[in-house]
Each structure stands twice: as C-alpha cells, then as structure tokens.
C-alpha cells in the first residue's frame, strides 16, 4: 500500500489534457486520481481538429476506435478566397493522410473526444475519477506532494508522487510551478456555431464545396473555418475577428455587427451566415505568457495551463494530448529522479510548442493578409502542388512520441 501511495499521480482537471494524462500514466502502471471541479462533465465546447500527431497517441491509448464512431475523416484541407470562393490550395487528407503520417486526420466535437477519453478512464481500474472536487493547493513532502482537495466545502489532504495541473487557460494552479502571471486576452475572438448538415445553411455550404473537407475561407483581417462533425450530421463553423471581449468565460455574447462588418466583402453564401443573429457564441482567444511549467518537487503543467495555444494552427487539443503522453513517458524513463524527468520533459516540449506557435502566427499573418501580400500568398498557393503543401506539414503531423 505504501508503494502505491508513493507512485500515485494526482491530476487537477478532467478536460482533454487531464484525461489523456490519466490514461498515459495508468497504462504505465501508475495509480491515478483525477479531481474535476465540475459536478459532472457536460457536452460543452465546439468542434476541433485532431491531426495525426494527436490521433496516433489516442490510438496508443485505446481511445481512437471509440472516437471514430462520432468523428469524421475529411478528405482535404482546402484554402479558399472568401470573396470569390475560388480554391487557392489543398492539403490531401483522408486515406492519403493515414498513409503519409501513419494515423488519421479527424474532425470531431470536443464533447465526443472528451466522452471517448472519459469512457476509457472509467474502465481503467487504476484510475479514480472524482467530480465536484477542486484542487486548492499543494505542498512538497519527502516522497512527493500533498494536495488539498475541496469537496462540498470540506478540505481533504491527498498525497502522491506528483501533481499534474490540467485546469485550463485560466488556471488557478500555475503558481504552484512558480508561474506568476495569468493568461492574457489576445485581442481576437472566435465566433462559433454548429449547424445541422441538412439545414438550409448546411445545404448552402455544401453547394459551395464545404462538405466532407476542412475549408479555410481567407479575407483581409478575417478567416472562417468549416468542417463536418458528429459523424457528418453537423458542420462546425468558426470565424475569427478582432474584438474587445476580455472575460474569463467561454460562450459569451457580442454585438453581431462586428462579425457582419468583418465579413462584408465575403461571398453572399458566407455573409448569409453572419445574418443569423443569436446563432453565434463568442469565445475570447487567450495566450499564455512565458513561465515555468514544472517544479522539481513534483509539479507539471500541461495543455492550456502551461501554454494556451492560439487556434490558427488548429493544434490546441493536439498539443495537450502530446504533453500528457510525453510527460508520462519521461517520468517512467527516470524512475529514480522525478526532478530530472520533469526538467528534461519541459526542455523537450518547449522546443516543440514554440515551433507550433510560430506556425500559428504565420498562418494568422498570411490568412488575414490584404493587398500585395494577399496577392503574393494566393499566387504562391496556386503554384504549389498538394503534395508539396502536405510535405511542409510533415514535421507537425508526422511527429510521433518516443516509445517509453
């Protein structure tokens, strides 16, 4: 029993990062306790893209087969001019992605991903999953950390080998790793909605070629993404504009005139989407300032708690999944020195995260370009064959975690 306690991994947060971490540690033989502050995990969120660097891990964890039932395997990422709807470039996905990158590229609703992860977590005998429980603090002790968990107004002390902080972009626990600053509003907002594929709007999008693929419609200072979710029965739509909304909540509201103004020069089929007042929810985009992700005493931040990713490379969920799997691998590889394991993991992950973040910044700059820059972008895209565009993503989508 003492050995089990000394190896226990405590996880704060039951989102994508926390659930993936729970499975990653459990399959390596570590007992895990997950504490989620919400009384239950509801079907909230929006669509997300899961590139092969993430789905290869989900497959390793045994989650992919369950997720496939609700996900979609799109045939391509298609870049289009938002005004003319003309195709500018195409990245082949579908079967080509599985051959090239050894794992599928999927689109899914966040609730379906979280549900697939949770179903697997609840089947794991080595994982204790507790809802309505908030991790408040942690203190080091000779064999690891002691965590204060509040449940129904009562504080319980739980001891373990380490604490994995996965409580999201507005993390209250980043301070435990020595981070002194909070996430900051990036000045951009994401307008999100999910529509039925057989609705009038869904049929209109299908008529312009939006069905079965990930579409990115590009315009000056703005872009809009569409892709299928819910086994193809629904379409996820997200538009990115500047905004002044800076509130620590998802799914807020905002004057629809901002969206209509940003889309004023887009094609009628797209502009019609902005006319549906009340259909959109607005998600503020946050970024995380640089700070430590680990503490030698046995603290590690993963996912948005460590490095909130702007969505322009569609890698937020993927990086959280990578974080969780690689963290467990590093800890297993150095069983006698947790502090060394955490330090090596942070060094390795920072390089990867920074490169992905640079790709996101590049996408935002080029996709929102105007004038001569947009003309040059369009010409460059048209001159590149689909194979060339795919090869430029090998470093990102073709990444696989080491076997540990």
KENU-469600 format. One line per field, with one value per residue (C-alpha): residue in three letters; residue number from 0; x, y, z. Coordinates in nm, 2 decimals. Example, Ala and Ser with C-alpha at 12.3 -4.5 7.8 and 13.67 -1.06 7.14 Angstrom:
BEGIN
resn c(ALA,SER)
resi c(0,1)
east c(1.23,1.37)
north c(-0.45,-0.11)
up c(0.78,0.71)
END
This chain:
BEGIN
resn c(UNK,UNK,UNK,UNK,UNK,UNK,UNK,UNK,UNK,UNK,UNK,UNK,UNK,UNK,UNK,UNK,UNK,UNK,UNK,UNK,UNK,UNK,UNK,UNK,UNK,UNK,UNK,UNK,UNK,UNK,UNK,UNK,UNK,UNK,UNK,UNK,UNK,UNK,UNK,UNK,UNK,UNK,UNK,UNK,UNK,UNK,UNK,UNK,UNK,UNK,UNK,UNK,UNK,UNK,UNK,UNK,UNK,UNK,UNK,UNK,UNK,UNK,UNK,UNK,UNK,UNK,UNK,UNK,UNK,UNK,UNK,UNK,UNK,UNK,UNK,UNK,UNK,UNK,UNK,UNK,UNK,UNK,UNK,UNK,UNK,UNK,UNK,UNK,UNK,UNK,UNK,UNK,UNK,UNK,UNK,UNK,UNK,UNK,UNK,UNK,UNK,UNK,UNK,UNK,UNK,UNK,UNK,UNK,UNK,UNK,UNK,UNK,UNK,UNK,UNK,UNK,UNK,UNK,UNK,UNK,UNK,UNK,UNK,UNK,UNK,UNK,UNK,UNK,UNK,UNK,UNK,UNK,UNK,UNK,UNK,UNK,UNK,UNK,UNK,UNK,UNK,UNK,UNK,UNK,UNK,UNK,UNK,UNK,UNK,UNK,UNK,UNK,UNK,UNK,UNK,UNK,UNK,UNK,UNK,UNK,UNK,UNK,UNK,UNK,UNK,UNK,UNK,UNK,UNK,UNK,UNK,UNK,UNK,UNK,UNK,UNK,UNK,UNK,UNK,UNK,UNK,UNK,UNK,UNK,UNK,UNK,UNK,UNK,UNK,UNK,UNK,UNK,UNK,UNK,UNK,UNK,UNK,UNK,UNK,UNK,UNK,UNK,UNK,UNK,UNK,UNK,UNK,UNK,UNK,UNK,UNK,UNK,UNK,UNK,UNK,UNK,UNK,UNK,UNK,UNK,UNK,UNK,UNK,UNK,UNK,UNK,UNK,UNK,UNK,UNK,UNK,UNK,UNK,UNK,UNK,UNK,UNK,UNK,UNK,UNK,UNK,UNK,UNK,UNK,UNK,UNK,UNK,UNK,UNK,UNK,UNK,UNK,UNK,UNK,UNK,UNK,UNK,UNK,UNK,UNK,UNK,UNK,UNK,UNK,UNK,UNK,UNK,UNK,UNK,UNK,UNK,UNK,UNK,UNK,UNK,UNK,UNK,UNK,UNK,UNK,UNK,UNK,UNK,UNK,UNK,UNK,UNK,UNK,UNK,UNK,UNK,UNK,UNK,UNK,UNK,UNK,UNK,UNK,UNK,UNK,UNK,UNK,UNK,UNK,UNK,UNK,UNK,UNK,UNK,UNK,UNK,UNK,UNK,UNK,UNK,UNK,UNK,UNK,UNK,UNK,UNK,UNK,UNK,UNK,UNK,UNK,UNK,UNK,UNK,UNK,UNK,UNK,UNK,UNK,UNK,UNK,UNK,UNK,UNK,UNK,UNK,UNK,UNK,UNK,UNK,UNK,UNK,UNK,UNK,UNK,UNK,UNK,UNK,UNK,UNK,UNK,UNK,UNK,UNK,UNK,UNK,UNK,UNK,UNK,UNK,UNK,UNK,UNK,UNK,UNK,UNK,UNK,UNK,UNK,UNK,UNK,UNK,UNK,UNK,UNK,UNK,UNK,UNK,UNK,UNK,UNK,UNK,UNK,UNK,UNK,UNK,UNK,UNK,UNK,UNK,UNK,UNK,UNK,UNK,UNK,UNK,UNK,UNK,UNK)
resi c(0,1,2,3,4,5,6,7,8,9,10,11,12,13,14,15,16,17,18,19,20,21,22,23,24,25,26,27,28,29,30,31,32,33,34,35,36,37,38,39,40,41,42,43,44,45,46,47,48,49,50,51,52,53,54,55,56,57,58,59,60,61,62,63,64,65,66,67,68,69,70,71,72,73,74,75,76,77,78,79,80,81,82,83,84,85,86,87,88,89,90,91,92,93,94,95,96,97,98,99,100,101,102,103,104,105,106,107,108,109,110,111,112,113,114,115,116,117,118,119,120,121,122,123,124,125,126,127,128,129,130,131,132,133,134,135,136,137,138,139,140,141,142,143,144,145,146,147,148,149,150,151,152,153,154,155,156,157,158,159,160,161,162,163,164,165,166,167,168,169,170,171,172,173,174,175,176,177,178,179,180,181,182,183,184,185,186,187,188,189,190,191,192,193,194,195,196,197,198,199,200,201,202,203,204,205,206,207,208,209,210,211,212,213,214,215,216,217,218,219,220,221,222,223,224,225,226,227,228,229,230,231,232,233,234,235,236,237,238,239,240,241,242,243,244,245,246,247,248,249,250,251,252,253,254,255,256,257,258,259,260,261,262,263,264,265,266,267,268,269,270,271,272,273,274,275,276,277,278,279,280,281,282,283,284,285,286,287,288,289,290,291,292,293,294,295,296,297,298,299,300,301,302,303,304,305,306,307,308,309,310,311,312,313,314,315,316,317,318,319,320,321,322,323,324,325,326,327,328,329,330,331,332,333,334,335,336,337,338,339,340,341,342,343,344,345,346,347,348,349,350,351,352,353,354,355,356,357,358,359,360,361,362,363,364,365,366,367,368,369,370,371,372,373,374,375,376,377,378,379,380,381,382,383,384,385,386,387,388,389,390,391,392,393,394,395,396,397,398,399,400,401,402,403)
east c(0.00,0.29,0.44,0.11,0.08,0.43,0.37,0.03,-0.02,-0.27,-0.43,-0.62,-0.87,-1.08,-1.06,-0.88,-0.53,-0.62,-0.80,-0.52,-0.26,-0.47,-0.46,-0.10,0.02,-0.22,-0.11,0.24,0.14,0.09,-0.22,-0.40,-0.65,-0.83,-1.01,-1.25,-1.42,-1.74,-2.01,-2.04,-1.88,-2.15,-2.14,-2.00,-1.75,-1.72,-1.55,-1.19,-0.94,-0.72,-0.42,-0.22,0.03,-0.27,-0.46,-0.15,-0.15,-0.52,-0.47,-0.19,-0.42,-0.70,-0.93,-0.93,-1.16,-1.44,-1.39,-1.40,-1.78,-1.86,-1.57,-1.52,-1.22,-1.22,-1.07,-0.87,-0.79,-0.90,-0.78,-1.03,-1.07,-1.36,-1.48,-1.47,-1.48,-1.20,-0.97,-0.62,-0.46,-0.53,-0.37,-0.48,-0.61,-0.84,-0.66,-0.36,-0.31,-0.31,-0.06,0.17,0.15,0.05,-0.26,-0.59,-0.67,-1.01,-1.26,-1.49,-1.69,-1.50,-1.77,-1.72,-1.34,-1.39,-1.66,-1.43,-1.15,-1.38,-1.53,-1.18,-1.08,-1.38,-1.29,-0.94,-0.92,-0.61,-0.78,-1.00,-1.21,-1.38,-1.62,-1.72,-1.37,-1.14,-0.76,-0.68,-0.32,-0.02,0.29,0.60,0.69,0.98,0.81,0.63,0.34,0.04,-0.26,-0.55,-0.88,-1.21,-1.53,-1.86,-1.69,-1.46,-1.08,-0.91,-0.54,-0.42,-0.06,0.11,0.43,0.34,0.06,-0.03,-0.20,-0.45,-0.71,-0.71,-0.63,-0.75,-0.55,-0.56,-0.27,0.00,0.15,0.25,0.51,0.64,0.44,0.34,0.13,-0.21,-0.32,-0.40,-0.66,-0.51,-0.74,-0.91,-1.24,-1.37,-1.73,-1.86,-2.17,-2.26,-2.54,-2.71,-2.57,-2.93,-3.03,-3.07,-2.73,-2.57,-2.71,-2.59,-2.23,-2.24,-2.34,-2.01,-1.80,-1.78,-1.90,-1.65,-1.35,-1.19,-1.24,-1.05,-1.20,-0.95,-1.01,-0.83,-0.83,-1.06,-1.09,-1.37,-1.33,-1.59,-1.57,-1.80,-1.85,-2.09,-2.03,-2.11,-2.45,-2.34,-2.10,-1.87,-1.82,-1.58,-1.49,-1.20,-1.22,-1.07,-1.26,-1.26,-1.42,-1.19,-1.38,-1.28,-1.57,-1.64,-1.95,-2.01,-2.22,-2.11,-2.27,-2.33,-2.24,-1.87,-1.90,-2.10,-1.85,-1.56,-1.74,-1.88,-1.66,-1.71,-1.93,-2.30,-2.32,-2.08,-2.22,-2.56,-2.42,-2.35,-2.71,-2.83,-2.84,-2.84,-2.69,-2.33,-2.14,-1.82,-1.50,-1.22,-0.88,-0.62,-0.24,-0.01,0.30,0.62,0.67,0.79,0.59,0.74,0.87,1.13,0.91,0.67,0.45,0.39,0.16,0.00,-0.22,-0.36,-0.24,0.11,0.09,-0.25,-0.23,-0.40,-0.61,-0.45,-0.26,-0.55,-0.32,-0.46,-0.61,-0.32,-0.05,-0.24,-0.25,0.12,0.20,0.02,0.17,0.53,0.51,0.42,0.69,0.96,0.86,0.87,1.21,1.36,1.20,1.47,1.48,1.14,1.30,1.53,1.24,1.03,1.32,1.40,1.03,0.99,1.31,1.19,0.83,0.92,1.10,0.80,0.54,0.74,0.77,0.39,0.32,0.53,0.33,0.01,0.14,0.25,-0.10,-0.27,-0.05,-0.09,-0.45,-0.55,-0.33,-0.45,-0.33,0.00,0.07,-0.26,-0.19,0.15,0.00,-0.26,-0.01,0.23,-0.06,-0.17,0.18,0.23,0.11,-0.10,0.19,0.42,0.17,0.14,0.52,0.55,0.35,0.55,0.73,0.40,0.16,0.42,0.56,0.52,0.61,0.91,0.82,0.86)
north c(0.00,0.24,0.18,0.25,0.58,0.69,0.63,0.79,1.07,1.34,1.53,1.86,1.89,1.64,1.80,1.67,1.72,1.58,1.27,1.20,1.23,0.99,0.72,0.78,0.73,0.44,0.23,0.26,0.12,0.44,0.47,0.79,1.02,1.28,1.57,1.77,2.08,2.05,1.83,1.65,1.66,1.81,1.81,2.16,2.31,2.32,2.14,2.06,1.92,1.62,1.58,1.26,1.36,1.35,1.05,0.83,0.89,0.83,0.50,0.40,0.47,0.27,0.57,0.61,0.32,0.46,0.82,0.72,0.65,1.01,1.18,1.25,1.18,1.48,1.43,1.76,2.10,2.34,2.71,2.94,3.31,3.42,3.67,3.46,3.11,3.01,2.73,2.86,2.54,2.19,1.96,1.60,1.42,1.11,0.79,0.99,1.13,0.78,0.66,0.96,1.02,0.67,0.80,0.96,1.33,1.36,1.64,1.59,1.78,1.84,1.66,1.35,1.35,1.41,1.14,0.88,0.97,0.96,0.62,0.47,0.64,0.49,0.14,0.17,0.01,0.21,0.55,0.72,0.99,1.24,1.52,1.82,1.83,2.13,2.12,2.42,2.39,2.16,2.13,1.92,1.64,1.39,1.15,1.38,1.63,1.67,1.82,2.00,1.90,2.08,1.87,2.00,2.26,2.02,2.00,1.66,1.61,1.37,1.26,1.14,1.12,1.43,1.67,1.73,2.06,2.05,2.31,2.51,2.85,3.03,2.80,2.88,2.64,2.77,2.94,2.60,2.57,2.92,3.10,3.45,3.57,3.48,3.43,3.74,3.83,3.82,4.08,3.83,3.64,3.32,3.32,2.97,2.78,2.42,2.36,2.06,1.94,1.91,2.26,2.54,2.69,2.34,2.28,2.62,2.54,2.20,2.37,2.57,2.26,2.28,1.92,1.65,1.87,2.13,2.47,2.79,3.10,3.38,3.75,4.07,4.07,3.77,3.40,3.14,2.76,2.50,2.12,1.83,1.68,1.44,1.16,1.41,1.51,1.86,2.13,2.32,2.69,2.93,3.28,3.49,3.86,4.13,4.21,4.38,4.09,4.00,3.80,3.47,3.27,3.07,3.10,3.47,3.71,4.01,4.25,4.06,4.38,4.31,3.98,4.13,4.41,4.17,3.96,4.24,4.16,3.79,3.58,3.60,3.24,3.32,3.66,3.50,3.31,3.63,3.75,3.48,3.69,3.49,3.18,3.25,3.22,3.42,3.27,3.50,3.39,3.39,3.35,3.25,3.45,3.26,3.10,2.77,2.45,2.23,2.24,1.99,1.90,1.72,1.97,1.97,2.20,2.05,2.18,2.53,2.57,2.57,2.73,2.84,2.80,3.04,2.84,2.94,2.61,2.40,2.24,2.33,1.98,1.81,1.98,1.90,1.53,1.54,1.70,1.43,1.13,1.26,1.37,1.01,0.88,1.10,1.01,0.64,0.67,0.83,0.64,0.74,1.12,1.29,1.63,1.53,1.38,1.69,1.92,1.71,1.69,2.07,2.14,1.90,2.02,2.39,2.34,2.17,2.41,2.72,2.58,2.51,2.86,3.01,2.82,2.95,3.31,3.26,3.12,3.42,3.67,3.51,3.42,3.77,3.94,4.22,4.40,4.29,4.04,3.86,3.86,3.71,3.45,3.35,3.31,3.10,2.87,2.82,2.73,2.47,2.12,1.94,1.70,2.00,2.15,1.82,1.77,2.11,1.97,1.65,1.79,1.87,1.59,1.32,1.36,1.05,1.02,0.80,0.45,0.47)
up c(0.00,0.08,-0.26,-0.43,-0.25,-0.33,-0.70,-0.72,-0.98,-0.89,-1.17,-1.14,-1.42,-1.62,-1.97,-2.27,-2.11,-1.77,-1.91,-2.16,-1.88,-1.66,-1.93,-2.02,-1.66,-1.59,-1.89,-1.75,-1.42,-1.21,-0.99,-1.08,-0.91,-1.12,-0.95,-1.16,-1.02,-1.22,-1.07,-1.40,-1.75,-1.97,-2.35,-2.39,-2.63,-3.01,-3.29,-3.30,-3.55,-3.45,-3.67,-3.69,-3.43,-3.18,-3.32,-3.31,-2.93,-2.90,-3.08,-2.85,-2.55,-2.70,-2.74,-3.12,-3.21,-2.99,-3.12,-3.48,-3.45,-3.39,-3.57,-3.95,-4.16,-4.40,-4.75,-4.75,-4.60,-4.87,-4.87,-5.05,-5.12,-4.91,-5.17,-5.48,-5.32,-5.56,-5.44,-5.36,-5.23,-5.10,-4.85,-4.91,-4.61,-4.59,-4.68,-4.81,-4.45,-4.30,-4.55,-4.52,-4.15,-4.02,-3.84,-3.95,-3.96,-3.78,-3.71,-3.40,-3.15,-2.83,-2.63,-2.84,-2.78,-2.40,-2.39,-2.56,-2.32,-2.02,-2.11,-2.13,-1.80,-1.62,-1.74,-1.60,-1.26,-1.17,-1.22,-0.96,-1.12,-0.88,-0.99,-0.78,-0.63,-0.66,-0.61,-0.40,-0.31,-0.29,-0.07,-0.12,0.12,0.13,-0.11,-0.34,-0.28,-0.06,-0.23,-0.07,-0.24,-0.16,-0.19,-0.07,0.14,0.31,0.26,0.22,0.21,-0.07,-0.10,-0.42,-0.62,-0.83,-0.93,-1.29,-1.34,-1.62,-1.52,-1.84,-1.97,-1.66,-1.43,-1.06,-1.00,-1.24,-0.93,-0.79,-1.07,-1.00,-1.27,-1.16,-1.45,-1.58,-1.94,-2.13,-2.39,-2.74,-2.90,-3.12,-3.07,-3.23,-3.34,-3.32,-3.42,-3.51,-3.76,-3.89,-4.23,-4.36,-4.25,-4.51,-4.40,-4.42,-4.77,-4.88,-4.76,-4.92,-5.25,-5.25,-5.17,-4.79,-4.73,-4.64,-4.61,-4.38,-4.55,-4.47,-4.63,-4.63,-4.62,-4.51,-4.13,-4.11,-4.18,-4.15,-4.10,-4.17,-4.12,-4.05,-3.70,-3.54,-3.79,-4.07,-3.94,-3.84,-3.95,-3.72,-3.82,-3.66,-3.77,-3.63,-3.59,-3.38,-3.06,-2.73,-2.53,-2.24,-1.99,-1.83,-1.97,-2.29,-2.50,-2.43,-2.64,-2.86,-3.10,-3.43,-3.62,-3.55,-3.74,-4.02,-4.06,-4.08,-4.34,-4.55,-4.85,-4.85,-5.08,-5.03,-4.92,-4.63,-4.55,-4.50,-4.20,-4.02,-4.06,-3.82,-3.50,-3.19,-3.36,-3.27,-2.94,-2.90,-2.75,-2.65,-2.76,-2.48,-2.49,-2.21,-2.11,-2.07,-1.74,-1.58,-1.65,-1.38,-1.02,-0.90,-0.61,-0.85,-1.03,-1.40,-1.61,-1.93,-2.20,-2.18,-1.82,-1.95,-2.29,-2.42,-2.79,-3.03,-3.27,-3.60,-3.64,-3.51,-3.26,-2.91,-2.84,-3.01,-2.80,-2.48,-2.59,-2.68,-2.34,-2.14,-2.33,-2.33,-1.96,-1.86,-2.08,-1.93,-1.57,-1.65,-1.81,-1.50,-1.21,-0.96,-1.04,-1.08,-1.09,-1.37,-1.56,-1.53,-1.64,-1.95,-2.04,-2.02,-2.22,-2.49,-2.50,-2.52,-2.84,-3.00,-2.86,-2.97,-3.33,-3.34,-3.20,-3.48,-3.74,-3.59,-3.61,-3.97,-4.06,-3.90,-4.08,-4.42,-4.39,-4.28,-4.54,-4.76,-5.07,-5.23,-4.95,-5.02,-5.40,-5.34,-5.10,-5.35,-5.63,-5.41,-5.30,-5.66,-5.77,-5.50,-5.57,-5.30,-5.23,-5.16,-4.92,-4.74,-4.72,-4.55,-4.26,-4.21,-3.91,-3.74,-3.85,-3.88,-3.53,-3.30,-2.93,-2.83,-2.71,-2.33)
END
